[in-house]
Amino acid sequence: MPARKRTPADAGVLAAGLLVDACRPYSEDSLRLEVVRNLTLDLGRRLEVLAEEDLAADSLIEAAVACADLATLAACNLPALPDGEKPLAAAATHLAA
């Protein structure tokens, strides 16, 4: 059976997982990180659905927009993360972009 072709949604799912891991609750700024984490989980669920759909133009466009939202979310919240988690958020930004 041939391998399934990868889409932007697949990269977005991976990026969402990285950002969720980076936004684990911390004592400082934990409400902000909780909100970022929840938004990321929502985007990740949507991207998972899109990754399973066919390669229709509408699905690809929606996945690209969701990935752009995810990359922006990761980049804008990078300064709020502890130093040890910043590489995960940076990787999520690059992967989603």
Secondary structure, 3 states (H helix, E strand, C coil): CCCCCCCHHHHHHHHHHHHHHHCCCCCCCHHHHHHHHHHHHHHHHHHHHHHHCCCCHHHHHHHHHHHHHHHHHHHHHHHHCCHHHHHHHHHHHHHHC
